[in-house]
Amino acid sequence: QVRLVESGGGLVQPGGSLRLSCAASGSIFSLYTMGWYRQAPGQQRELVADITFGGTTKYANSVKGRFTISRDNDKNTLALQMNSLMPEGTDRYYCSARHYTNKYPRNWGQGTQVTVSS
């Protein structure tokens, strides 16, 4: 079982940037594809980006070219650099871990709120 703790959310103006971080512990980091999801109240959680242990990335179309996901396999950390943020990016963002034997993530952090507003 992997434990995930996010940090780095907050309030930012439209066009601004934020960097989210996630610290993982409790299991072998290399066995997991790590990701970021977001969820608005009453909505389904949706993938923002994910990254395999080898560094292969996948992004939602809405964030391509603006967000960058990265992981440090030595430090067991995950990051999401978010640039050119827009008001529709306001959501709660969750760090996720998907074991290579699973189709979907089963491990989640507590989430961190991102609010894009002037």
PyMOL commands that set and color helices and strands:
alter all, ss='L'
color gray80, all
select helices_A, chain A and resi 29-31+87-89
alter helices_A, ss='H'
color red, helices_A
select strands_A, chain A and resi 3-7+10-12+18-25+32-39+46-51+57-59+67-72+77-82+91-99+107-108+112-116
alter strands_A, ss='S'
color yellow, strands_A
deselect
rebuild
show_as cartoon
